[in-house]
Amino acid sequence: MTGHSWPVIGGWRRVRETHLVVLAVYLIALLAWLWMIRRWLPMPGSGGMAMDMTAPGVPEAMATGAGPAGWALYLLMWGVMMVAMMYPSSVPLVRMYHQTLTGRSRGERLLRVGAFLGGYTLLWTAVGIVPLTVNVVVPVAAVAESTPLFGGTLVLLAAYQLSPYKDRCLDHCRTPLGFLMTHSRPGVRGAARMGLDHGKFCLGCCWALFAFMVVVGTMNLVWMALITLVLSVERTVAWGDRLARGVGVVAGVVGAGILVAAMLGGV
C-alpha cells in the first residue's frame, strides 16, 4: 500500500461516517414516529374517563390537570413529537456540519454533532411550555369546537406564511452553508449553541404551523404527518418558498370563508 492511498482511505471513512450519521438521524426520527403512533408514553390518568387523546386540547388539559408530573410527561411527549417532525428536514444541515469537522477525531466529530442535535432538541422541547400555558389561561378543549377559533387560526397561519419574516427564517433553514458560515462556533459547547441558534430560525419558520396543529389536535397523527410534509418541503426543496406562499393563500381563503360563514350564520 502506497502512502498516497492513506488520504483516500481516510476520506472514504469520513464519507462513510457522514452517511452513518445521516442514517442515525433518520432512524431516531423513525423511532420517534413509532413512539407517537404506538403511544409508548402514556399521559397522566384522566380520572377514569375515556378521553380521545387526538382531540383538540385533550393532551394539554390532562397534563395541566396532573400537576408537575403531567407537565413533565407532556414536554417529553412534545419533544419526541418535535424529533419526529423536525429531524428529517434538518438532515442537510447535519450532514454539512459533520463534513466541516475535518481534522477532528472521530469521537469529537460525533460529540459535536450530538451536542448540536441536543441543543436543537432542547429548544423545541421547551416550546411545549407555550401550549400548556395557553391552556391554563384558555382551555383549548372547551373552545375546540368554536368555528371562529378554527377560522381565526387559519387566518393567522395565512398571515404569517405570507409575511417577510417567514421568508427570512425560511432562507436560513434552506441554506445550510450560509448558516454554518455565519453561526459556526468552536467546541462541543459551541455546537450546542449552534443547535439552539438553528432551532430559533426553525421556530421562526414553523411556529404558525404548530399553533394550527395544537388547535386541530396535538396528537392527531394525520395532521402531524401533513404538517411534517409541508414544513419538510418548505425547508429542503428549491420551490419550498412557493409552497409556503401557496399554503398561506389556501389557509387565508378557507379561514376567511369559515369566519364569514360563522358571522352570517350567527355562530
N, C-alpha and C positions, 0 to 999 in steps of 0.2 A: 504494500500500500504506500503510495507516494504521499509526500507532505501536502501536496495540493488538494488531496481528497478530504483532508480534515475539515476545512471550511464548508465543503459541500455537505459532508455528513452532519456537521453542526447545524447548518441551515435547514437541512431536511428534518432534523429532530425538532427544531423550533417550529417549523411549519406544522409538523405532526402534533406538537404540543398545543399550538393555536387551535387546530381542528378539535382536539380533545376538550379544550376549554369551551369552545363554542357548543360542542355536543353536551357538555355538562350543564351549560346554561339552559339549553333546550330541555334536557331531562329534568332539571329542577322545576322548570315551568310545567312540564307534563305531570310531575308528581303533585304539584300544587293544584292543577286541574282535577286530578283524581281525588285529591283531598276534598275539594269542593263538591265534586259530583257524588262521591260516596259518603260525604258528611262524616268524615272520621273524627272531626272535632265537634262534640255536642255543645250546644248553647245551654245556659242555665235553665233549670226547670221552669215550667210555665204554670205551676200550681195545679197540675192535674188536668189542665185544659188542653185539648188538641189544637195546636196552632200551626198554620201553614207558614213555614219559615221563608217561603218565596214571596209571601205577600208583603206589600209596601209597609215599612215601619215596624214589622214584627220583630226582626232581629234586634233592632235598636231598642224597642220597648222592653224586650226580655232582658237585654244587657243592662239597661239603666235601672230596671226594677230589681236586679240581683246584687246591687252594690259593687264594691271594688272587684270582686271575682268576675262579675258579669262584664264589667268594663275591660278587664284583662283578657277574658276569652274573646270578646268582640274584637279587640285590637289584634289579637293573634289571628283570628279569622280574616280580618281585613288585610293584614299583612300577607297572609297566604294568597288571598284573592289578588292583591296587587302584584305578587310574584307571577301568578298565573297570567295576568293580563298584560303586564308591562315588560317582563323579561324578554319575550320573543322579539319585540321591536327594538330592544336595546342591544341585541347581538352585534350589529355592525360596529357600534362604538366599543363594545367589549373586545371584539376581535382586533380592531385597530389599536386599542390601548395596549393589549398584550403584545402586539407586533412592535410597538415602540420601546418595549423594555429589553432591547438587545443589550448585551454586555452585563446583564444582571444574572445572578444564579437562578436556577430553576425554582428553588424554594422562594426566593424573593419575588420572582415574577408572579407565581401563583398566590403568594400572600398579598401582593398589591392588588391583583385582580379581585381576590376575595374581599379585601378592605373596600375597594371601590363598590362592589355589589352590596356590601354590608351597609355603607353609608347611604346608598341609593334606597335600599330596602327600609332602613330605619326612618328616613324621611317619609316615605309613602305609608309606612305603618302608622306613624304619628298623625297623618292626615285623618285617620279613622276617628280621632277625637272630635272632629268637626260634626259629622252626622250625629254622634252621641250627644254632643252639647246642644245642637239644634233640637234634637228630640226631647231633651229636658224642657226646653222653652215651649216648643210647639210639637206635641206628639204626632209624628208622621202618620201612624196607623189611624189616628182619629180623623184625619183630614185626607186620607189617601184616596177616597172616592170623590173628592172635590174636583169637579170639572175645571174650575178656574185654576187650581193648583197645577194640574197636568198641562193645561194650555199655557199658563204663565211660565212654567219651566221650559217648555219648548221654545217660547219666545226668547227667554233668557239665553238658552242654548244657541238660538239663531243669532242673537245679537253678538255673542262672543265669537262664534265661529266666523263671523264676517268682520271682526274687528282687526285693526292693525296689530294689536298686542298679541293676538293669536298667531298672526303671521310671523312676528318676531320670534316668539317662543318656538314655533314650528321650524323656523330656519335653523335654530340652534340644535334642535333634535335631529334634523335631517342632514346635518353636516358634521359628522364625527371628527373629521380632520380639523375643521375650524374650532370646534370645542377644545380639542386637545392642544391646539396651538395657543389658545388664549387662556386656558384654565389648568394647564399642566402644573403639578406640584410634586416635589420630591418626597420619597419615603412612603412608608405604609400609612402614616397619619395623613400625608398629603393625598394619597389615593382615596382614603375615606372622605376627605374634604371634597375631592373631585366628584365622588359619588353623590354627595349632598348637593353640590352645585348643579350637576346634571339633573338630579331629581327636581330641583326648583324649576328648571326650564320645562321639564316634562309636566310638572304640576301646572305651570302656567299654560301649557299647551292643552291639557286634558281635563282640567277641573270641572268645566261645564258639563262634559260628558258624564263624569262621575256624579255630579249633582242630579242629573237626569236619572242615572241608574238608581240612586237612593229613592227617588220618587216612585219609580216603577217596580222597585223591589231589589234590595241589595243582593240577595242570594238567588235571584231569578236567573237561572243558567242560560236561558235563551237570550235575554238582554245582555248578560255578561259576554256571551260569545259574539253577538252583533257589535257591541261597543268595542270589544277587543279587535275585531276585524277592521272597524273604521279607524281606530287610533293607530293600529299597526300599519295600515296602508298609508295613512296621512304622514307617518313618520319615516317611512322606508322607501317609498317609490317616488319617481320623478314627478308624477302628476298628483301627489298627495295633497298639495295645496288646493288644487281644483276640487278634489273630493271634499276637503274641509268646507269650501265655499258652497258646494252642492248640498252637503248635509245641512249647512246653515240655512240655505234657501228653502229646502223642504221642511225643516223644522219650523221656520218662520211662517210659512204658508199654512201648515197644519195647525200650529199653535194659535195663530190669529183666527183661523176658521173655527177652532174649538171655542175660543173666547167670545167671538161674535155670536155663535150659536147659543152659548150659555146665556149671554145677555138677552138675546131675542126670546129665548125660552124661559127667562125669568129664573134661571138656576142660581 
